[in-house]
Amino acid sequence: MITRVLGAIVILALLSGCASRRWNPDAALADAERDIASGKIRFAYVGSLTPHAPGIPESHQAMLQRYGRLEIGNQGCVQDEHRPERHEYAHRYNDRMLGHVAKQH
């Protein structure tokens, strides 16, 4: 019985930690650089009625299909008070990633 309760507590703690991850905009550039260095080219998406990649011009939307997605927070319609910081993180991350991709072509 105690093992089950402790197991459930550990699982809940892990899940709540993942769900509440904070996306600090100041870390976006370093995160993008790390992903580029490891060959993980992807673009950050934030949720809304239709999840989108902030900072990517309309003229580059088709190009996004060639790359992976980094989901920043909840991808659904319901957003919390941290949406602005997630949006800014994604915008900064995508700016750097788009600069890298543009140099490659």
C-alpha positions in Angstrom: 0.0 0.0 0.0 2.7 2.5 1.0 4.7 1.5 -2.2 1.7 2.4 -4.4 1.1 5.7 -2.6 4.8 6.7 -2.9 4.8 5.6 -6.6 1.8 7.7 -7.3 3.3 10.7 -5.6 6.5 10.3 -7.6 4.6 10.1 -10.9 2.5 13.1 -10.0 5.5 15.1 -9.1 7.2 14.2 -12.4 4.1 15.1 -14.4 3.6 18.4 -12.7 7.2 19.3 -13.3 6.9 18.7 -17.0 3.6 20.5 -17.3 4.8 23.6 -15.5 8.1 24.0 -17.3 8.9 27.7 -17.6 10.2 28.9 -21.0 12.5 31.7 -20.2 12.9 34.0 -23.2 16.5 34.8 -22.1 17.4 31.1 -22.6 16.0 30.8 -26.1 19.1 31.8 -28.1 21.4 29.4 -26.1 18.8 26.6 -26.5 18.7 27.2 -30.3 22.5 27.3 -30.5 22.7 24.0 -28.6 20.1 22.4 -30.9 21.9 23.7 -34.0 25.2 22.3 -32.8 23.6 18.9 -32.2 22.0 18.9 -35.6 18.5 19.1 -34.2 16.9 21.7 -36.6 13.4 22.4 -35.5 11.0 25.3 -35.0 9.2 26.3 -31.8 5.4 26.3 -31.8 3.0 27.9 -29.3 -0.6 26.9 -28.9 -3.8 28.6 -29.8 -6.7 27.8 -32.0 -4.1 26.8 -34.5 -0.6 26.3 -33.1 1.9 28.5 -34.9 5.6 29.3 -35.0 6.1 32.9 -33.9 8.6 35.0 -35.8 8.4 33.0 -39.0 7.2 35.1 -41.9 4.2 33.9 -44.0 6.6 33.5 -47.0 8.5 30.8 -45.0 5.6 28.8 -43.7 5.9 26.0 -46.3 9.6 25.6 -45.4 8.6 24.6 -41.8 7.2 21.3 -43.0 10.8 20.0 -43.6 11.8 20.4 -40.0 10.8 19.1 -36.6 8.6 20.9 -34.1 9.4 22.0 -30.6 6.1 22.4 -28.7 6.3 25.2 -26.3 3.7 24.6 -23.6 0.2 23.6 -24.1 -0.7 23.3 -27.8 -4.4 23.7 -27.3 -6.8 26.7 -27.2 -6.7 27.1 -23.4 -3.6 29.1 -22.3 -2.4 30.2 -18.9 -0.8 33.5 -17.7 2.6 32.4 -19.0 1.6 32.5 -22.7 3.4 35.8 -23.4 6.8 34.5 -22.1 6.3 31.2 -24.1 5.5 33.3 -27.2 8.6 35.4 -26.7 10.8 32.3 -26.1 9.5 30.8 -29.4 10.0 34.0 -31.3 13.6 34.3 -30.2 14.3 30.6 -30.8 12.8 30.7 -34.2 14.6 33.9 -35.2 17.9 32.1 -34.5 16.9 28.9 -36.2 15.6 30.6 -39.3 18.9 32.5 -39.6 20.7 29.3 -39.5 18.5 27.6 -42.1 18.7 30.6 -44.4 22.5 30.4 -44.3 22.3 26.8 -45.3 20.4 27.4 -48.5 
